[in-house]
Amino acid sequence: MKLLKSLLLLIVFVSFFNVNAQEEKRFKIHTVAFYNLENLFDTINDPLKYDEASPIMELKANRSEIYRKKIKNMARVISNIGNDMANNSPAVIGVCEIENRKVLEDLVNDPLLLSKDYGIIHFEGPDRRSIDVALLYQKELFQPVESSSHELLIYDDLTRKRVFTRDQLLVSGKLDGDLIHIIVNHWPSRSGGEARSRSKRVGAAKLNKRIIDSLQSIDPYAKILTMGDLNDDPTNDSVKEVLKAKKDKKKVPLKGIYNPFEKMFTEKGYGTTAYRDAWSLFDQIMVTKPLIESDYSSYRFWKAGIYNKAYLSNKRGRWEGYPFRSFADGGFTDGFSDHFPVYIYLIKQASE
């Protein structure tokens, strides 16, 4: 009874109309999202990690109070993503720039998210600054079947020493009975310049492609979503040449990938993060062809968006309109993140 009542509250039926037949159809809708949480670190110095370089550890006072505010701000955003249409926070959300499982436990237990009963999938990764990726999911809506962490082996072009960076997280599970595979990414940064660091992101894309290929070798019709902060735009080689992501649904072949964020970037100039008066759309969610088919008897991609509500932006000054980040000039701003979240809606025709 509790599950039925909860589903009635959480699942919204969206009506679409057939213009010719004037036939109304009803669809279940769920939000899948990704959010860079901008240095969500705890206040404890781990001697085995380089976490002392995190902004919160560099603060001279009030760390615990600021940590609580940071958690609450992140919870506020996550609770709101997708609410306009789905009347619910994301069924599944990938996150990055988190230190450990403890910060995720604090996040999902915030009063704004507690009733959603989010589960956590997280592996400790080798990143030098100890930042990881993770997946949060509403337990009533998504049931994980299998999860794994995939190591990215890349090397500095000059020193040939290994660069320790984020692993890629693969989670397979059932969304309302539909098997989907989700890859959560946080590709290497542009430190040292875009050109010098390009090969590292190409390497990350190649790993991502191998994971996708391995899933498709088992099932060519696998429903796969790959999401993350790629530190590359939809038009960069890592996305266009390695993943071969398409911006036109009609041009996506079997085993191909559709990127709904490319048109937002190239035709509308939208972005998720800004630097030196230029917008980048580093945060993306891409889907394989089975998710863009027109048969809605199972979950399919409907549309994508950038969650950039006014409260997430700077209101004035030089950075007006930029994402309202949490940490700047050595202090806490009471902001949110230097990235806007992204999301997609998945819909499925409801039984009569």
VENTAZI-V24105 format. One record per residue. N is the residue number from 1. RES is the residue in one letter. SS is DSSP state (a for helix, b for strand, c for the rest). PSI is psi in radians with two decimals (* if undefined). NEAR is the number of other ideal C-beta (glycine too) atoms within 12 Angstrom. Layout:
# VENTAZI-V24105
N;RES;SS;PSI;NEAR / N;RES;SS;PSI;NEAR
This chain:
# VENTAZI-V24105
1;M;c;-0.75;7 / 2;K;a;-0.77;11 / 3;L;a;-0.77;16 / 4;L;a;-0.79;11 / 5;K;a;-0.72;11 / 6;S;a;-0.76;18 / 7;L;a;-0.64;21 / 8;L;a;-0.58;16 / 9;L;a;-0.62;18 / 10;L;a;-0.47;32 / 11;I;c;2.16;33 / 12;V;b;2.44;25 / 13;F;b;2.09;23 / 14;V;b;2.31;26 / 15;S;b;2.33;16 / 16;F;b;2.61;19 / 17;F;b;2.31;13 / 18;N;b;2.02;10 / 19;V;c;-0.70;8 / 20;N;c;-0.86;6 / 21;A;c;-0.14;9 / 22;Q;c;0.66;10 / 23;E;b;2.18;13 / 24;E;b;2.33;16 / 25;K;b;2.58;21 / 26;R;b;2.45;20 / 27;F;b;2.44;29 / 28;K;b;2.58;36 / 29;I;b;2.39;39 / 30;H;b;2.59;42 / 31;T;b;2.33;47 / 32;V;b;2.25;53 / 33;A;b;2.95;47 / 34;F;b;2.47;51 / 35;Y;b;2.20;53 / 36;N;b;1.99;45 / 37;L;b;0.14;43 / 38;E;b;1.47;40 / 39;N;b;0.97;36 / 40;L;b;1.55;47 / 41;F;c;2.65;40 / 42;D;c;-3.06;31 / 43;T;c;0.18;28 / 44;I;c;2.23;22 / 45;N;c;1.99;19 / 46;D;c;2.01;20 / 47;P;c;-0.28;9 / 48;L;c;-0.03;12 / 49;K;c;2.82;25 / 50;Y;c;0.77;19 / 51;D;a;-0.19;30 / 52;E;a;-0.24;22 / 53;A;a;-0.06;19 / 54;S;c;2.60;36 / 55;P;a;-0.67;33 / 56;I;a;-0.56;36 / 57;M;a;-0.32;26 / 58;E;a;-0.17;21 / 59;L;c;2.55;26 / 60;K;c;-0.38;12 / 61;A;c;2.87;13 / 62;N;c;0.54;16 / 63;R;a;-0.79;24 / 64;S;a;-0.75;17 / 65;E;a;-0.75;16 / 66;I;a;-0.68;31 / 67;Y;a;-0.78;32 / 68;R;a;-0.68;24 / 69;K;a;-0.73;26 / 70;K;a;-0.79;42 / 71;I;a;-0.82;35 / 72;K;a;-0.69;25 / 73;N;a;-0.74;33 / 74;M;a;-0.71;41 / 75;A;a;-0.68;35 / 76;R;a;-0.80;29 / 77;V;a;-0.87;43 / 78;I;a;-0.67;42 / 79;S;a;-0.40;33 / 80;N;a;-0.41;32 / 81;I;c;2.20;44 / 82;G;c;-0.14;40 / 83;N;a;-0.59;25 / 84;D;a;-0.67;19 / 85;M;a;-0.73;29 / 86;A;a;-0.17;35 / 87;N;c;0.63;22 / 88;N;c;2.68;37 / 89;S;c;3.01;40 / 90;P;c;2.40;44 / 91;A;c;-0.63;48 / 92;V;b;2.37;51 / 93;I;b;2.21;54 / 94;G;b;2.52;48 / 95;V;b;2.72;49 / 96;C;b;3.04;44 / 97;E;b;0.82;43 / 98;I;b;2.58;49 / 99;E;c;-0.74;43 / 100;N;c;3.14;29 / 101;R;a;-0.57;24 / 102;K;a;-0.73;25 / 103;V;a;-0.56;37 / 104;L;a;-0.67;38 / 105;E;a;-0.73;23 / 106;D;a;-0.67;32 / 107;L;a;-0.91;40 / 108;V;a;-0.29;36 / 109;N;c;0.06;22 / 110;D;c;2.50;30 / 111;P;c;-0.52;16 / 112;L;c;-0.36;23 / 113;L;c;-0.22;32 / 114;L;a;-0.73;17 / 115;S;a;-0.30;20 / 116;K;a;-0.30;35 / 117;D;c;1.06;22 / 118;Y;b;2.33;36 / 119;G;b;2.88;28 / 120;I;b;2.33;34 / 121;I;b;2.06;35 / 122;H;b;2.41;36 / 123;F;c;2.43;27 / 124;E;c;2.23;23 / 125;G;c;3.09;32 / 126;P;c;0.10;24 / 127;D;c;2.41;34 / 128;R;c;-0.66;22 / 129;R;c;0.07;29 / 130;S;c;0.50;32 / 131;I;c;2.42;38 / 132;D;b;3.04;40 / 133;V;b;2.85;48 / 134;A;b;2.95;47 / 135;L;b;2.31;47 / 136;L;b;2.49;48 / 137;Y;b;2.50;41 / 138;Q;b;2.12;41 / 139;K;c;-0.52;23 / 140;E;c;-0.36;27 / 141;L;c;-0.50;40 / 142;F;b;2.26;38 / 143;Q;b;1.90;24 / 144;P;b;2.46;28 / 145;V;b;-0.71;20 / 146;E;b;2.55;18 / 147;S;b;2.62;28 / 148;S;b;2.70;23 / 149;S;b;2.35;28 / 150;H;b;2.07;31 / 151;E;c;2.38;25 / 152;L;c;2.02;33 / 153;L;c;1.87;20 / 154;I;b;2.80;30 / 155;Y;b;2.61;17 / 156;D;c;2.35;20 / 157;D;c;-0.55;19 / 158;L;c;-0.86;11 / 159;T;c;-0.35;9 / 160;R;c;0.26;9 / 161;K;c;2.62;12 / 162;R;b;2.43;16 / 163;V;b;2.01;31 / 164;F;c;2.01;23 / 165;T;c;-3.01;36 / 166;R;c;2.46;45 / 167;D;c;2.90;35 / 168;Q;b;2.30;43 / 169;L;b;2.21;42 / 170;L;b;2.19;37 / 171;V;b;2.19;42 / 172;S;b;2.36;32 / 173;G;b;3.11;30 / 174;K;b;2.11;25 / 175;L;b;1.85;37 / 176;D;c;0.71;29 / 177;G;c;-0.27;17 / 178;D;b;2.22;32 / 179;L;b;2.14;27 / 180;I;b;2.70;44 / 181;H;b;2.30;39 / 182;I;b;2.23;51 / 183;I;b;2.19;46 / 184;V;b;2.22;48 / 185;N;b;2.65;49 / 186;H;b;1.60;41 / 187;W;c;2.82;46 / 188;P;c;2.57;40 / 189;S;c;3.11;33 / 190;R;c;0.38;26 / 191;S;c;2.27;17 / 192;G;c;-0.05;17 / 193;G;c;2.66;12 / 194;E;a;-0.79;24 / 195;A;a;-0.81;14 / 196;R;a;-0.58;17 / 197;S;a;-0.04;27 / 198;R;a;-0.74;28 / 199;S;a;-0.51;27 / 200;K;a;-0.71;35 / 201;R;a;-0.55;40 / 202;V;a;-0.71;30 / 203;G;a;-0.70;30 / 204;A;a;-0.69;43 / 205;A;a;-0.65;39 / 206;K;a;-0.69;27 / 207;L;a;-0.76;35 / 208;N;a;-0.74;42 / 209;K;a;-0.65;32 / 210;R;a;-0.68;24 / 211;I;a;-0.79;36 / 212;I;a;-0.78;38 / 213;D;a;-0.69;25 / 214;S;a;-0.65;21 / 215;L;a;-0.72;32 / 216;Q;a;-0.39;24 / 217;S;a;-0.49;12 / 218;I;a;-0.72;17 / 219;D;c;1.83;20 / 220;P;c;-0.36;18 / 221;Y;c;0.38;21 / 222;A;c;2.39;31 / 223;K;c;1.90;34 / 224;I;b;2.33;40 / 225;L;b;2.25;52 / 226;T;b;2.24;49 / 227;M;b;2.79;47 / 228;G;b;3.11;48 / 229;D;b;1.81;42 / 230;L;c;-0.18;51 / 231;N;c;0.34;37 / 232;D;c;2.65;44 / 233;D;c;2.92;35 / 234;P;c;-0.29;37 / 235;T;c;-0.07;25 / 236;N;c;2.79;32 / 237;D;a;-0.65;24 / 238;S;a;-0.66;39 / 239;V;a;-0.78;40 / 240;K;a;-0.70;25 / 241;E;a;-0.65;17 / 242;V;a;-0.98;28 / 243;L;c;-0.37;43 / 244;K;c;0.71;27 / 245;A;b;2.43;41 / 246;K;b;2.57;27 / 247;K;c;-0.21;30 / 248;D;c;2.08;18 / 249;K;a;-0.65;27 / 250;K;a;-0.29;12 / 251;K;a;0.11;16 / 252;V;c;2.04;27 / 253;P;c;3.01;19 / 254;L;c;2.37;15 / 255;K;c;0.16;25 / 256;G;c;3.08;29 / 257;I;b;2.39;44 / 258;Y;b;2.30;40 / 259;N;b;1.73;43 / 260;P;c;-0.17;38 / 261;F;a;-0.18;43 / 262;E;a;-0.77;32 / 263;K;a;-0.63;23 / 264;M;a;-0.67;31 / 265;F;a;-0.87;34 / 266;T;a;-0.56;21 / 267;E;a;-0.44;15 / 268;K;a;-0.21;17 / 269;G;c;0.35;15 / 270;Y;c;2.70;29 / 271;G;c;2.98;31 / 272;T;c;-0.22;43 / 273;T;b;2.68;40 / 274;A;b;2.57;27 / 275;Y;b;2.20;20 / 276;R;c;0.89;11 / 277;D;c;0.40;12 / 278;A;b;2.40;15 / 279;W;b;2.48;26 / 280;S;b;2.60;35 / 281;L;c;1.26;39 / 282;F;c;-0.46;43 / 283;D;b;2.10;51 / 284;Q;b;2.73;56 / 285;I;b;2.11;50 / 286;M;b;2.69;44 / 287;V;b;2.66;41 / 288;T;b;2.89;41 / 289;K;a;-0.73;30 / 290;P;a;-0.36;33 / 291;L;a;-0.11;41 / 292;I;a;0.22;35 / 293;E;c;2.84;21 / 294;S;c;0.03;16 / 295;D;c;1.93;14 / 296;Y;c;0.47;25 / 297;S;c;-0.29;17 / 298;S;c;3.05;25 / 299;Y;c;2.33;39 / 300;R;b;2.76;33 / 301;F;b;2.36;37 / 302;W;b;-1.10;31 / 303;K;b;2.90;29 / 304;A;b;2.82;41 / 305;G;b;2.89;31 / 306;I;b;2.19;36 / 307;Y;b;1.68;40 / 308;N;c;0.83;32 / 309;K;c;2.74;20 / 310;A;a;-0.65;15 / 311;Y;a;-0.24;18 / 312;L;a;0.01;32 / 313;S;b;2.66;28 / 314;N;c;2.43;22 / 315;K;c;-0.40;14 / 316;R;c;3.03;10 / 317;G;c;-2.92;12 / 318;R;c;-0.57;11 / 319;W;c;0.41;22 / 320;E;c;2.27;14 / 321;G;c;-0.33;20 / 322;Y;c;2.76;32 / 323;P;b;2.38;38 / 324;F;c;1.64;33 / 325;R;c;2.84;32 / 326;S;c;-0.72;36 / 327;F;b;2.31;31 / 328;A;b;2.53;23 / 329;D;c;0.68;13 / 330;G;c;0.18;13 / 331;G;b;3.10;19 / 332;F;b;2.28;30 / 333;T;c;-0.15;27 / 334;D;c;0.44;20 / 335;G;c;-2.74;32 / 336;F;c;-1.29;42 / 337;S;c;2.75;40 / 338;D;c;0.14;34 / 339;H;c;2.50;44 / 340;F;c;2.57;42 / 341;P;b;2.78;46 / 342;V;b;2.78;46 / 343;Y;b;2.80;45 / 344;I;b;2.75;47 / 345;Y;b;2.32;37 / 346;L;b;2.33;42 / 347;I;b;2.69;37 / 348;K;b;2.35;32 / 349;Q;b;2.32;24 / 350;A;c;2.58;22 / 351;S;c;2.49;14 / 352;E;c;*;8
